[in-house]
Amino acid sequence: MFDYEACLLACARGDQRALRQLYQQDSSHLLGVALRITRDKALAEDVVHDAFIKIWRGAGSFDPARGAARGWVFSVTRHLALNAMRNSYREVPLGDEHEPIASPEFATHAGQIHTCLEQLDPARRSCILHAYVDGYSHSEIARKLDTPLGTVKAWIKRSLAALRECMA
């Protein structure tokens, strides 16, 4: 069985072989995670590349008291993929006349989601925004809001249902 914690500790000491072993162990799995989020193979490959750089540079910051080493590696990749998606949403595609391509339907839905979010309890709205805008995991949200993990999961589940109903 692969020892992720020992591997990260070795990376923190500058052992390049450890990083290579980690790459061989999980690069294809990490690519799958990035691909599911980005839905773009080239972007997913860039995310995995950046993830290994971040893992190499940040291995010393891994704290086994806060979670499993493998989870940390996957979390790094997931957050980079989510950031890549957020950044791509900020890019405005231009049409032939260099006018932003935005349909009235898009503007209606954007306004509607804002209205629906405003109807949520502030704590629940915060959970949704942290999860889907900031890219935080449920456990990160629980820590940030000093709320039990089960409560955060329930709030997100119920809030998503309320948003679906409001948007319908």
C-alpha positions in Angstrom: 0.0 0.0 0.0 1.3 3.4 -1.0 2.3 5.7 2.0 1.1 9.1 1.0 2.1 10.7 4.3 5.7 9.4 4.0 5.8 10.6 0.4 4.7 14.1 1.3 7.2 14.2 4.1 9.9 13.2 1.6 8.8 15.8 -0.8 9.0 18.4 2.0 12.6 17.3 2.4 13.3 17.9 -1.3 13.3 14.2 -2.4 12.4 14.4 -6.1 12.0 10.6 -6.2 9.1 10.9 -3.8 7.3 13.3 -6.1 7.9 11.0 -9.1 6.5 8.1 -7.1 3.4 10.2 -6.2 3.0 11.1 -9.9 3.2 7.5 -10.9 0.8 6.5 -8.2 -2.0 9.0 -8.8 -1.5 11.3 -11.8 -4.1 9.4 -13.8 -6.6 9.6 -10.9 -5.9 13.3 -10.4 -6.4 13.9 -14.1 -9.8 12.2 -13.8 -10.7 14.6 -11.0 -9.6 17.6 -12.9 -11.3 16.4 -16.1 -14.6 15.9 -14.3 -14.5 19.5 -13.1 -13.1 21.3 -16.1 -14.5 19.1 -18.9 -11.5 20.1 -21.0 -8.6 17.7 -21.4 -5.9 20.3 -22.0 -7.1 22.4 -19.1 -7.3 19.3 -16.9 -3.7 18.4 -17.8 -2.6 22.0 -17.0 -4.4 21.7 -13.6 -2.6 18.4 -12.8 0.8 19.9 -13.7 0.1 22.9 -11.5 -1.1 20.6 -8.7 2.2 18.7 -8.7 4.1 22.0 -8.5 1.9 23.1 -5.6 2.2 19.7 -3.9 6.0 19.9 -4.3 6.3 23.4 -3.0 3.6 23.0 -0.3 4.3 19.5 1.0 5.8 20.9 4.1 2.5 22.6 5.0 0.6 19.2 5.0 -0.7 18.6 8.5 -1.7 15.0 9.2 -3.8 16.1 12.1 -6.1 17.9 9.7 -6.7 14.9 7.4 -5.3 12.2 5.2 -2.3 12.9 3.0 -4.1 11.4 -0.1 -7.1 13.6 0.6 -4.8 16.6 0.8 -3.2 15.8 -2.6 -6.7 15.4 -4.2 -7.9 18.6 -2.5 -5.0 20.6 -4.0 -6.0 19.3 -7.5 -9.7 19.9 -6.9 -9.2 23.5 -5.7 -6.9 24.3 -8.7 -9.5 22.8 -11.1 -12.3 24.9 -9.5 -10.1 28.0 -9.6 -9.4 27.3 -13.3 -13.1 27.1 -13.9 -13.9 30.3 -12.0 -11.2 32.1 -14.0 -12.6 30.8 -17.3 -16.0 32.1 -16.3 -14.5 35.6 -15.9 -13.3 35.6 -19.5 -15.8 37.3 -21.7 -16.0 35.7 -25.2 -16.3 38.3 -27.9 -18.4 38.1 -31.0 -17.6 39.2 -34.5 -18.3 42.8 -33.6 -16.4 42.5 -30.3 -19.6 42.6 -28.4 -20.0 40.3 -25.4 -22.0 37.3 -26.2 -24.7 37.2 -23.6 -28.3 36.3 -24.2 -31.3 37.9 -22.5 -32.0 34.4 -21.1 -28.6 34.3 -19.4 -29.3 37.7 -17.8 -32.7 36.5 -16.6 -31.2 33.4 -15.0 -28.4 35.3 -13.4 -30.9 37.7 -11.8 -33.2 34.8 -10.8 -30.4 32.9 -9.1 -29.4 36.1 -7.2 -33.0 36.5 -6.1 -33.3 32.9 -5.1 -30.0 33.1 -3.1 -31.3 36.1 -1.3 -34.3 34.1 -0.1 -32.0 31.6 1.7 -31.1 32.0 5.4 -27.8 33.8 5.6 -25.9 30.9 7.1 -27.2 28.5 4.4 -26.5 31.0 1.6 -23.0 31.3 2.9 -22.6 27.5 2.8 -23.7 27.5 -0.9 -21.5 30.4 -1.9 -18.4 28.9 -0.1 -19.1 25.5 -1.8 -19.9 26.7 -5.3 -18.1 30.0 -5.7 -15.1 29.6 -3.4 -14.7 25.9 -4.0 -14.5 24.9 -0.4 -15.1 21.3 0.7 -17.9 20.6 3.2 -15.3 20.1 6.0 -13.6 23.4 5.1 -16.9 25.2 5.3 -17.7 23.6 8.6 -14.4 24.8 10.0 -14.8 28.3 8.5 -18.3 28.7 9.9 -17.6 26.8 13.2 -20.5 24.5 12.4 -20.8 20.8 12.7 -20.0 19.0 9.4 -23.4 17.2 9.3 -25.2 20.5 9.7 -23.2 22.0 6.8 -24.0 19.0 4.6 -27.7 19.2 5.5 -27.8 22.9 4.9 -26.2 22.6 1.4 -28.5 19.7 0.4 -31.7 21.6 1.5 -30.5 24.8 0.1 -29.8 23.3 -3.3 -33.3 21.8 -3.3 -34.8 25.2 -2.4 -32.7 26.8 -5.2 -33.9 24.2 -7.7 -37.5 24.8 -6.7 -37.1 28.6 -6.8 -35.5 28.5 -10.3 -38.2 26.2 -11.7 
